[in-house]
Structures are given as structure tokens and as C-alpha cells.
């Protein structure tokens, strides 16, 4: 899950899309809290959250992020893979998130950024990259 996802529940929920994404993310995190699923953490997300200027929002995001029980570290291979992703127009932090998700054999990398989903597909990322609402619907159909 990228930083956009972790921030989503604390965005303006008056837009339907934002509301549904926020609800999906909260549900996914609740399943991580019970141990059914695993939310990964990384230094990249730690850094992005630390840059949140609104201290109240930052604390809320950190509270949600505390559900992450497994930490993945950046390696030389992560940086090399991230550079490959950047050739497809994927931004620096997003490329690191995606590379870390691949390296950790995550089942899915969740983002609310539609362009990132498209670019990850074009870059042939080996980790499924989806919007949290879409992924949750897929999972619920399979359960």
C-alpha cells in the first residue's frame, strides 16, 4: 500500500470515489489488524509520511500505518529495479514502492493513483498493481 492509500481515509470524503477508496482501505487495514493479511512497511513510506505538513493528519496516518507488521528494506536490487520503473515515467517514490513490493513477493501493490496502475502494467511489474476498491472486490468474489 502506498502513502496515497494511507492518507485516503483522511482526505475530503465528500467525493464518492474518495469515500469508497477510504472505506476499502479501512477494511483492508482491519483485516491486517486481525492477522488475516499483512501490510508491509518500508523506510520509503516512513519518509513520505514524515513529510506530511499537517501534524494532525500525520498522526492519524501513523496510527493507521501501525497495522504494518512486516518491514521491507531497500537493497541495491531495489534501487536498480526502481530505476527501470522510472524509465516508464513512474515517479521516484512510487518506483521504490513498486520495486519493494516486487522484491518482497507481495500479492498486490495498492494505490489510488490511476496513472501509476497503468504505468506499472506497461513496465511489466511482476506484482499486481491495483486500486484498493478493485482489489477488494476481486478478493471478496474469491472468498
C-alpha positions as CSV (number, residue, x, y, z in Angstrom):
1,X,0.0,0.0,0.0
2,X,1.5,3.4,-0.9
3,X,1.3,6.6,1.0
4,X,-1.7,7.8,-1.1
5,X,-3.7,4.9,0.3
6,X,-2.7,5.5,3.8
7,X,-3.7,9.2,3.5
8,X,-7.0,8.5,1.7
9,X,-9.2,7.9,4.8
10,X,-8.3,11.4,6.0
11,X,-9.0,13.2,2.7
12,X,-12.2,15.0,1.8
13,X,-14.7,12.2,1.7
14,X,-17.5,14.2,0.0
15,X,-16.4,12.8,-3.4
16,X,-17.9,9.3,-3.9
17,X,-14.7,7.8,-5.3
18,X,-12.6,9.1,-2.3
19,X,-15.2,7.8,0.1
20,X,-15.3,4.3,-1.4
21,X,-11.5,4.1,-1.5
22,X,-11.2,5.3,2.1
23,X,-13.7,2.6,3.2
24,X,-11.9,-0.1,1.2
25,X,-8.6,0.9,2.8
26,X,-10.0,0.9,6.3
27,X,-11.5,-2.5,5.7
28,X,-8.2,-3.9,4.3
29,X,-6.3,-2.5,7.3
30,X,-8.8,-4.0,9.7
31,X,-8.1,-7.4,8.1
32,X,-4.3,-6.7,8.5
33,X,-5.0,-5.9,12.2
34,X,-6.6,-9.4,12.7
35,X,-3.6,-11.0,11.0
36,X,-5.5,-12.3,8.0
37,X,-3.5,-10.1,5.7
38,X,-0.1,-8.4,6.0
39,X,0.5,-4.7,5.5
40,X,4.2,-4.0,4.6
41,X,6.1,-1.0,5.9
42,X,9.3,0.5,4.4
43,X,11.6,3.4,5.0
44,X,10.2,5.0,1.9
45,X,6.7,5.1,3.3
46,X,8.1,6.2,6.7
47,X,9.8,9.1,5.0
48,X,6.8,10.1,2.9
49,X,4.6,10.1,6.0
50,X,7.1,12.2,7.9
51,X,6.8,14.9,5.2
52,X,3.1,15.4,5.9
53,X,2.9,19.0,6.9
54,X,-0.4,18.7,8.8
55,X,0.6,17.2,12.1
56,X,-2.9,16.0,13.0
57,X,-3.3,14.2,9.7
58,X,0.3,12.8,10.0
59,X,-0.6,11.3,13.4
60,X,-3.8,9.7,12.0
61,X,-1.9,8.2,9.1
62,X,0.8,6.9,11.5
63,X,-2.0,5.3,13.6
64,X,-3.4,3.6,10.5
65,X,0.1,2.6,9.4
66,X,0.9,1.0,12.7
67,X,-1.0,-2.0,11.4
68,X,2.1,-2.8,9.3
69,X,3.8,-5.7,11.0
70,X,6.4,-6.6,8.4
71,X,9.2,-4.2,7.3
72,X,11.0,-4.4,3.9
73,X,14.3,-2.8,3.4
74,X,15.7,-1.1,0.3
75,X,18.6,-3.0,-1.3
76,X,20.8,-2.3,-4.3
77,X,18.5,-4.5,-6.3
78,X,15.5,-2.4,-5.2
79,X,17.2,0.7,-6.4
80,X,18.1,-0.8,-9.7
81,X,14.6,-2.1,-10.3
82,X,13.2,1.3,-9.3
83,X,15.4,3.0,-11.9
84,X,13.9,0.6,-14.5
85,X,10.4,1.7,-13.5
86,X,11.4,5.3,-13.7
87,X,12.1,4.8,-17.4
88,X,8.3,4.3,-17.8
89,X,7.5,7.6,-16.2
90,X,7.0,6.2,-12.7
91,X,7.9,8.8,-10.0
92,X,10.8,8.2,-7.7
93,X,8.9,7.2,-4.5
94,X,6.4,5.2,-6.5
95,X,9.1,3.4,-8.2
96,X,10.7,2.4,-4.9
97,X,7.3,1.3,-3.5
98,X,6.7,-0.9,-6.6
99,X,10.2,-2.3,-6.5
100,X,9.9,-3.1,-2.8
101,X,6.5,-4.8,-3.4
102,X,8.1,-7.0,-6.1
103,X,11.2,-7.8,-4.0
104,X,9.1,-8.8,-1.0
105,X,6.8,-11.0,-3.2
106,X,3.8,-9.0,-2.1
107,X,0.5,-10.4,-3.5
108,X,-0.6,-6.9,-4.5
109,X,0.6,-3.3,-4.5
110,X,-2.3,-0.9,-3.8
111,X,-2.5,2.7,-4.9
112,X,-5.2,5.2,-5.6
113,X,-3.2,6.7,-8.4
114,X,-4.7,5.5,-11.7
115,X,-1.7,6.6,-13.7
116,X,0.6,4.5,-11.6
117,X,-1.6,1.5,-12.1
118,X,-1.3,2.0,-15.9
119,X,2.4,2.7,-15.8
120,X,3.1,-0.4,-13.7
121,X,1.3,-2.5,-16.2
122,X,3.3,-1.0,-19.1
123,X,6.5,-1.5,-17.1
124,X,5.6,-5.2,-16.7
125,X,5.8,-5.1,-12.9
126,X,5.7,-8.6,-11.5
127,X,3.4,-7.5,-8.6
128,X,-0.3,-6.9,-9.3
129,X,-0.9,-3.2,-9.0
130,X,-4.5,-2.1,-8.3
131,X,-6.8,0.4,-6.8
132,X,-7.8,-0.8,-3.3
133,X,-11.5,-0.9,-4.3
134,X,-10.9,-3.0,-7.4
135,X,-8.6,-5.4,-5.5
136,X,-11.0,-5.8,-2.6
137,X,-13.9,-6.6,-4.9
138,X,-11.7,-9.3,-6.6
139,X,-10.8,-10.8,-3.2
140,X,-14.4,-10.8,-2.0
141,X,-15.6,-12.6,-5.1
142,X,-13.0,-15.3,-4.5
143,X,-13.9,-15.7,-0.8
